[in-house]
Amino acid sequence: MLIIENQAHFEEVIAFAKRSGKYEPAASEESNSYLKNRLDYLENYGGKDAVGESRMRVRLFKDFAPYSFGFVIERRGAGGEHTQLLTGGLLFHGSVDGYGSGSAPTFSVTQTPVDGWQIHT
């Protein structure tokens, strides 16, 4: 389950991804750097329990880097309470940061150049 904590930023990033052709891939393309694929991955992280409910919830919030998000993944306990499991970022890489070279504005490194979104934990 995704919990969007800044709806305006979320909508701005979706619009940017669609304008730039990086929202969802064509059927024959590698999909791991497209925004929809990364959002779907986070939304389904941890799968579902025996009654079909999400085991996790992901709080998505605005990051300081353009078109990027921070996130917190929380695990649902037996009593229904949620505890923090993992934090990270869903970061946009491209010409703005040397395709993940570690430079501003993301200050994040990728193993291979990325033109799109990547999850960092």
N, C-alpha and C positions, 0 to 999 in steps of 0.2 A: 504494500500500500504506500503510495506517495502522498506526503503532506506538503503542499506548496505553501511556504511561509511568506513569499513575496510574489503575489499574483501578477503585478505589473511587470516585474523583472522577468518572470517566467514567460509571459506573453511576448515581451520584447525579444527574448532569446529565440522563441519559436518562430516569430516573424523574420528575424535575421536569418535563421537556418533555412527557412523556406525561400527567402529572397536569394540566398547564396547557393541554393541547390544542395544543401547539406542536411536536410531534414530527414529524408528517407531515401535509400538507394533504389536504383533500378534493380530488377530481379537478378541480373547477371553480375552485379557489383558486390565487392566485399563491403560488409555493412558495419564493421566495428567502430568506425569513426563518425557515423551519422548520429545525429542527436536522438532521433526516435529510438534507435537500437539501444543506445546507452540508457535512456530513460526507462525503456521496457526492462532492461537488465536489472536496474536498481529497483523498479517496482516489484519485480518477481523474485528478488534476492531472498534466499532461504526457503522458497517454496511454500506449500500449504500443508496444514495439518490434516488429520484423518477426517475432519468434518468440513474441509474446504476453506478454512480461514487462513489468512496470511500469518506466518510465524513471525514476520518482521514488519516493521514500518520504517520508512525512510523519510526523514525531514529534510527538505531541500530548501536552501536559502541563498541569497545573493552573495557572491564572492566578490573580492576587490578587483579581480581580473575581468576584462570585458567578456560578455557573453558566457560567463562561467558561473558555477554554483559550488557551494560547499554543501556537505550532507552529513547527517548522523544516521546510522542504522541502529535501530533499537529492537531488541528481541522481546517477544511476549512470553512472560512466565506462566506457570501453571495457574496462578491466581488472576491472570489477565493484566497484571502490571507490566510495564515496559522498562527495560534497563538498557543503557547504552552498550553497544557491542563494538562499533567501528565508526571512525570518522574519516572523511576524505573530501575530495573535490572532483567535480565533473567539469573539467577545464577545456576551454576552447583553445586549440593550437592552430597556428597558420603563419602567414607572413608577419603577423603582429608580434610574434615571439620567436622568430627563427625556426618555426615548425617544431617547437619543443626542445630548443637548444639550451634552455635554462635561463634565458634572458628575460627582461621585463616584457610584458607586465605579469606573466604567470609565474616566473621564477621556478619553473618545473621542467624536468628533463624527461625526454622519451628515448627509448632505445633506438627507434627508427623515426625519421621525420613524419609528423602527423599534420594533416590538413583537415581538421574537424575536432570532435570531442573525444576525450579520453578520461577514464576514471583513474584517479590517483588516491592511494590510501597510505 
